Amino acid sequence: MQRAFFYAGLIGGGMSMFFCLVVIGSLIVGNVAVGGTVPADDGAPAMSDHPVGGDAAPVEPNPEAPAYVLRDPAAPPRAEGELHEIELVMTERQMTVADGYEQLVWTFADEVPGPVLRVKVGDVVRITLKNPDTNAMPHSIDFHSSMVAWNDEMRSINPGEELVYEFEAKYAGVYMYHCGTSPALMHIANGMFGMIIVEPAEGLPEVDHEFAFVQSEWYLGGQGQTIDITKASAGAPAPDFVVWNGIANQYADNPIQVPVGETVRVFVLNAGPSIDSSFHVVGTIFHEVIKEGIHLQEGNDGNWGSQAVDLSPAQGAIIEMRFDEDGLYPIVTHAFNFVGRGALGLFQAGDGGPGVEGGH
């Protein structure tokens, strides 16, 4: 799938702005103002021994950067049993986060986002968190699905140490987990976050297809460096990329195939760390939404539906929809200034419709 970008310059008031119109085929899905630099924020958190990605100068793409690794968007099945013993090894490694851009990321289980975990109310989750001695930084973990003391399981561990984090999943929802080591902004923005789904004790109704999307932001440091904490700390954040599942535009380049008329459930989390999300799929209406415990049910009196689900950082939702026609259905945040920065994907229903190879 080809993406086209058109630019027009505006000059006024001594400021140069450039607007990017994002086009898929003949469908206009958004625009974004880009250009300029993000000023340093003198109120940025103290970094102690944490590396700084660099100054706020634009980062040039590297044509020799490795290709990104496509993240499978399929949601995992719920784990069997009532006790779940999970080992999470934290790693620090290079990762391509968009075409031409490689960063030194910090991860849970070598992934950004970390693995999607899925349990039910009443289950016990026992995480063995490991910080290998090959790492340079202390790290920790905070499960928003848990009810445990911050100064116990959530404490930081140094390279070469491990920690057992155990909790009973008492409330259903789509929850965030993340590193909470100070400054938490740096650790989250550099890749240490993930989703845990807690189903009701009786489980969720079966549907035809399930996917998981985590929205997050990249504040680029220099090529091969950690993120730029000065950019990330700005009072008016201006991320270089806003992405689904860690990588800019990966589901625009690789549309997600779904049949026409079948029910699609998506688990959505906004990991932030700072930008709100307005999750929207162009061309359909959400018939079922559970957002932070508030439930819009299909078949309600009046047949109310939902067009977009607003999620602040660390909020999650379960959303269901169907696609009535063959065609392409863009996945966006309806904060359209970020669509041109990577928050763009596609569902392809059936053969994709007119203009798509194999479409009618």
C-alpha positions as CSV (number, residue, x, y, z in Angstrom):
1,M,0.0,0.0,0.0
2,Q,1.5,3.3,-1.1
3,R,1.3,6.4,1.1
4,A,1.6,9.8,-0.6
5,F,2.7,12.9,1.2
6,F,2.2,16.5,-0.1
7,Y,3.7,19.6,1.4
8,A,2.8,23.3,1.3
9,G,4.7,26.0,3.1
10,L,3.2,28.9,5.0
11,I,5.2,31.8,6.3
12,G,3.8,34.3,8.7
13,G,4.7,36.1,11.9
14,G,8.3,35.1,11.5
15,M,7.5,31.4,11.8
16,S,7.8,28.8,9.0
17,M,5.3,26.0,9.1
18,F,4.9,23.1,6.7
19,F,1.7,21.1,6.3
20,C,1.6,17.5,5.3
21,L,-1.5,16.1,3.7
22,V,-1.7,12.3,4.1
23,V,-3.4,10.5,1.2
24,I,-4.1,6.8,0.8
25,G,-5.1,6.3,-2.8
26,S,-7.7,9.1,-3.2
27,L,-8.7,9.1,0.5
28,I,-7.5,12.1,2.5
29,V,-7.1,11.0,6.1
30,G,-5.3,13.8,7.8
31,N,-2.7,16.6,7.9
32,V,0.0,17.6,10.2
33,A,2.2,20.7,10.8
34,V,5.8,19.8,11.0
35,G,9.1,21.6,11.1
36,G,11.0,23.7,13.6
37,T,12.6,22.4,16.8
38,V,11.2,21.8,20.2
39,P,12.7,24.2,22.8
40,A,14.5,22.8,25.8
41,D,12.4,22.7,28.9
42,D,14.4,24.0,31.9
43,G,12.0,22.1,34.2
44,A,12.9,18.7,32.8
45,P,13.4,16.1,35.5
46,A,16.9,15.5,36.8
47,M,18.5,12.7,34.9
48,S,21.1,11.5,37.4
49,D,22.9,8.7,35.5
50,H,20.2,8.4,32.8
51,P,21.5,9.1,29.3
52,V,20.1,12.0,27.3
53,G,19.3,11.3,23.7
54,G,20.7,14.6,22.4
55,D,19.5,18.1,21.7
56,A,16.2,18.9,20.0
57,A,17.6,19.3,16.5
58,P,15.7,17.3,13.9
59,V,17.0,13.7,13.5
60,E,17.8,12.8,9.9
61,P,16.7,9.4,8.5
62,N,19.4,6.8,8.0
63,P,18.9,4.9,4.8
64,E,21.0,2.1,6.2
65,A,18.9,1.6,9.3
66,P,17.6,-2.0,9.5
67,A,14.0,-2.6,8.3
68,Y,11.5,-2.6,11.1
69,V,10.1,-5.9,12.4
70,L,6.3,-6.1,11.9
71,R,4.4,-6.6,15.2
72,D,1.6,-9.1,15.0
73,P,-1.5,-7.2,16.0
74,A,-3.5,-10.3,17.0
75,A,-4.6,-10.4,20.6
76,P,-3.4,-13.6,22.5
77,P,-5.9,-16.0,23.9
78,R,-6.6,-15.8,27.6
79,A,-4.1,-17.8,29.7
80,E,-5.3,-21.2,31.0
81,G,-5.6,-21.8,34.7
82,E,-5.8,-19.5,37.7
83,L,-2.1,-19.1,38.5
84,H,0.1,-17.5,35.9
85,E,3.9,-17.6,36.4
86,I,5.5,-15.3,33.9
87,E,9.2,-14.4,33.5
88,L,9.9,-10.9,32.1
89,V,13.5,-10.2,31.2
90,M,14.2,-6.5,30.6
91,T,16.6,-5.7,27.8
92,E,18.3,-2.7,26.3
93,R,18.8,-2.9,22.6
94,Q,18.6,-1.2,19.2
95,M,15.2,-1.1,17.5
96,T,14.0,0.5,14.2
97,V,10.9,2.5,15.3
98,A,10.1,3.9,11.8
99,D,11.6,3.6,8.3
100,G,15.1,5.0,8.7
101,Y,15.1,5.6,12.4
102,E,16.8,3.4,15.0
103,Q,16.8,4.0,18.7
104,L,18.4,2.4,21.8
105,V,15.2,1.2,23.5
106,W,14.6,-0.4,26.9
107,T,12.1,-3.3,26.8
108,F,10.1,-5.9,28.6
109,A,10.8,-9.3,27.0
110,D,12.7,-7.7,24.2
111,E,9.6,-6.1,22.7
112,V,8.1,-2.6,22.5
113,P,5.4,-2.7,23.6
114,G,6.0,-5.5,26.0
115,P,4.0,-8.7,25.5
116,V,0.2,-8.6,25.8
117,L,-0.8,-10.5,28.9
118,R,-4.4,-11.8,29.3
119,V,-6.0,-13.3,32.4
120,K,-9.4,-13.1,34.2
121,V,-10.7,-11.7,37.5
122,G,-9.7,-13.9,40.4
123,D,-6.5,-15.2,38.8
124,V,-3.1,-14.8,40.5
125,V,-0.3,-13.3,38.4
126,R,3.3,-14.0,39.5
127,I,5.9,-12.1,37.6
128,T,9.6,-12.8,37.9
129,L,11.2,-9.6,36.7
130,K,14.9,-9.9,35.7
131,N,17.4,-7.1,35.0
132,P,20.4,-8.9,33.4
133,D,23.9,-7.7,34.4
134,T,24.4,-6.8,30.7
135,N,22.0,-3.9,31.2
136,A,23.2,-0.4,32.2
137,M,20.2,0.9,34.0
138,P,18.0,0.1,37.0
139,H,14.4,-0.8,36.1
140,S,11.1,-1.7,37.7
141,I,7.5,-2.6,36.9
142,D,4.1,-1.2,37.8
143,F,1.0,-3.2,36.9
144,H,-2.1,-0.9,36.9
145,S,-4.2,-4.1,37.2
146,S,-2.7,-4.8,40.7
147,M,-3.3,-3.5,44.2
148,V,0.1,-3.7,45.9
149,A,2.3,-1.2,47.8
150,W,4.4,1.1,45.6
151,N,7.5,0.7,47.8
152,D,7.4,-3.1,47.7
153,E,6.9,-4.9,44.4
154,M,7.3,-1.7,42.4
155,R,10.8,-1.0,43.7
156,S,13.7,-0.6,41.2
157,I,16.2,-3.4,40.8
158,N,19.8,-3.0,39.5
159,P,21.5,-4.9,36.7
160,G,22.1,-8.5,37.9
161,E,19.0,-8.5,40.2
162,E,15.5,-9.9,40.0
163,L,12.2,-9.4,41.8
164,V,8.9,-11.3,42.2
165,Y,5.8,-9.2,41.7
166,E,2.6,-11.0,42.6
167,F,-1.0,-9.9,42.6
168,E,-4.6,-11.1,42.3
169,A,-6.5,-9.6,39.4
170,K,-9.5,-8.2,41.1
171,Y,-11.0,-5.9,38.5
172,A,-11.7,-6.4,34.8
173,G,-10.3,-4.0,32.2
174,V,-7.5,-3.1,29.8
175,Y,-4.6,-2.0,31.9
176,M,-1.2,-0.6,31.4
177,Y,2.0,-1.9,32.9
178,H,5.2,0.1,32.8
179,C,8.6,0.8,34.3
180,G,8.3,3.2,37.2
181,T,11.9,3.9,37.9
182,S,12.6,7.6,38.2
183,P,12.2,9.5,36.0
184,A,9.3,7.3,34.9
185,L,8.8,9.6,31.9
186,M,12.2,8.5,30.5
187,H,11.6,4.8,31.0
188,I,8.1,4.8,29.5
189,A,9.1,7.0,26.6
190,N,12.0,4.8,25.9
191,G,9.8,1.7,25.4
192,M,9.1,0.1,28.8
193,F,5.3,-0.3,28.7
194,G,2.7,-2.9,27.8
195,M,-0.9,-4.1,28.0
196,I,-2.6,-6.6,30.4
197,I,-6.2,-7.6,29.7
198,V,-8.2,-8.7,32.7
199,E,-11.5,-10.4,31.6
200,P,-14.5,-10.7,33.8
201,A,-14.5,-14.0,35.8
202,E,-17.0,-15.5,33.3
203,G,-14.9,-14.4,30.4
204,L,-15.8,-12.3,27.3
205,P,-18.3,-13.4,24.6
206,E,-16.7,-15.0,21.6
207,V,-16.1,-12.9,18.5
208,D,-14.6,-13.7,15.1
209,H,-11.4,-11.7,15.4
210,E,-9.4,-10.0,18.2
211,F,-6.6,-7.5,17.9
212,A,-4.5,-5.4,20.4
213,F,-3.3,-1.9,19.8
214,V,-1.1,0.2,22.1
215,Q,-0.7,3.9,21.2
216,S,2.6,5.5,22.2
217,E,5.0,8.3,21.4
218,W,8.6,8.5,20.2
219,Y,10.7,11.5,21.0
220,L,13.8,10.8,18.8
221,G,17.3,11.1,20.1
222,G,20.2,10.8,17.7
223,Q,20.3,7.7,15.5
224,G,21.1,4.7,17.8
225,Q,20.6,6.7,21.0
226,T,17.9,6.7,23.6
227,I,15.0,9.1,23.3
228,D,15.5,12.8,23.9
229,I,14.3,13.5,27.4
230,T,14.3,17.2,26.7
231,K,11.7,16.8,23.9
232,A,9.7,14.4,26.0
233,S,9.6,16.8,29.0
234,A,8.3,19.8,27.1
235,G,5.1,21.3,28.5
236,A,3.5,21.1,25.1
237,P,4.8,17.7,23.9
238,A,5.6,17.4,20.2
239,P,6.6,13.8,19.5
240,D,8.4,12.9,16.3
241,F,6.1,9.8,16.0
242,V,2.8,8.6,17.5
243,V,2.5,5.0,16.7
244,W,0.4,1.8,17.1
245,N,2.4,-1.1,18.6
246,G,5.7,0.6,18.6
247,I,6.4,1.3,14.9
248,A,5.2,4.1,12.7
249,N,2.8,3.2,9.9
250,Q,3.4,-0.5,10.1
251,Y,-0.3,-1.4,9.6
252,A,-0.6,1.1,6.7
253,D,2.3,-0.7,5.0
254,N,0.8,-4.1,6.0
255,P,-3.0,-3.8,6.2
256,I,-4.8,-6.1,8.7
257,Q,-7.0,-8.6,6.8
258,V,-10.6,-9.1,8.0
259,P,-13.7,-10.6,6.4
260,V,-16.7,-8.5,5.6
261,G,-19.5,-8.7,8.2
262,E,-17.6,-10.5,10.9
263,T,-17.2,-9.1,14.4
264,V,-13.9,-7.5,15.2
265,R,-12.9,-6.8,18.8
266,V,-9.9,-4.6,19.5
267,F,-8.2,-4.0,22.9
268,V,-6.8,-0.5,22.9
269,L,-4.4,1.1,25.4
270,N,-3.0,4.6,25.3
271,A,0.5,4.2,26.9
272,G,1.4,7.9,26.3
273,P,3.4,9.0,28.0
274,S,1.8,12.4,27.3
275,I,-0.6,12.6,24.3
276,D,-4.3,11.8,24.4
277,S,-5.8,9.3,21.9
278,S,-9.1,9.5,20.0
279,F,-9.3,6.0,18.6
280,H,-11.3,5.9,15.4
281,V,-11.8,3.6,12.5
282,V,-12.9,5.4,9.3
283,G,-16.0,3.8,7.7
284,T,-17.5,2.0,10.6
285,I,-19.3,2.6,13.9
286,F,-18.4,0.9,17.2
287,H,-21.4,-1.1,18.4
288,E,-19.9,-2.2,21.7
289,V,-17.4,-0.2,23.9
290,I,-16.1,-0.9,27.4
291,K,-14.0,2.1,28.4
292,E,-12.6,2.2,31.9
293,G,-15.5,0.1,33.2
294,I,-18.3,2.1,31.3
295,H,-20.2,-0.2,29.0
296,L,-22.0,0.7,25.7
297,Q,-23.8,-2.4,24.8
298,E,-25.0,-3.5,21.3
299,G,-28.8,-3.5,21.0
300,N,-29.3,-0.8,23.7
301,D,-32.5,1.2,23.8
302,G,-32.2,3.8,21.0
303,N,-29.5,1.8,19.2
304,W,-26.7,4.2,20.3
305,G,-23.2,3.7,18.8
306,S,-19.8,5.3,19.2
307,Q,-17.6,7.0,16.6
308,A,-14.4,7.5,18.6
309,V,-13.1,6.5,22.0
310,D,-11.1,9.1,23.9
311,L,-8.3,7.7,26.0
312,S,-5.9,9.7,28.2
313,P,-2.5,8.2,28.9
314,A,-2.9,4.9,30.8
315,Q,-6.5,4.4,29.9
316,G,-7.8,1.4,28.0
317,A,-10.9,0.1,26.2
318,I,-12.5,-2.9,24.5
319,I,-14.1,-2.0,21.2
320,E,-16.2,-4.0,18.8
321,M,-17.1,-3.2,15.2
322,R,-18.0,-4.8,11.8
323,F,-17.2,-3.8,8.2
324,D,-20.2,-3.9,5.9
325,E,-18.4,-3.6,2.5
326,D,-15.2,-4.7,0.8
327,G,-12.7,-1.9,1.3
328,L,-10.1,-0.1,3.3
329,Y,-10.8,1.2,6.7
330,P,-8.1,3.5,8.2
331,I,-7.2,3.1,11.9
332,V,-6.3,6.5,13.3
333,T,-6.3,8.7,16.3
334,H,-8.8,11.5,15.4
335,A,-6.2,14.0,16.8
336,F,-5.3,14.3,13.1
337,N,-2.1,16.2,13.7
338,F,-0.6,12.9,14.7
339,V,-1.9,10.8,11.9
340,G,0.9,12.1,9.6
341,R,3.4,11.2,12.4
342,G,2.8,7.4,12.2
343,A,-0.6,6.9,14.0
344,L,-2.1,5.3,10.9
345,G,-3.1,1.8,10.0
346,L,-5.6,0.0,7.8
347,F,-8.1,-2.8,8.1
348,Q,-8.7,-4.4,4.7
349,A,-12.1,-5.9,4.6
350,G,-12.6,-8.6,2.0
351,D,-10.7,-7.9,-1.2
352,G,-10.1,-4.3,-0.3
353,G,-12.5,-2.8,-2.9
354,P,-11.8,-0.5,-5.8
355,G,-8.1,0.4,-6.4
356,V,-6.7,-2.4,-4.4
357,E,-5.0,-5.3,-6.2
358,G,-7.5,-8.1,-6.3
359,G,-10.4,-5.7,-5.5
360,H,-13.5,-5.3,-7.7
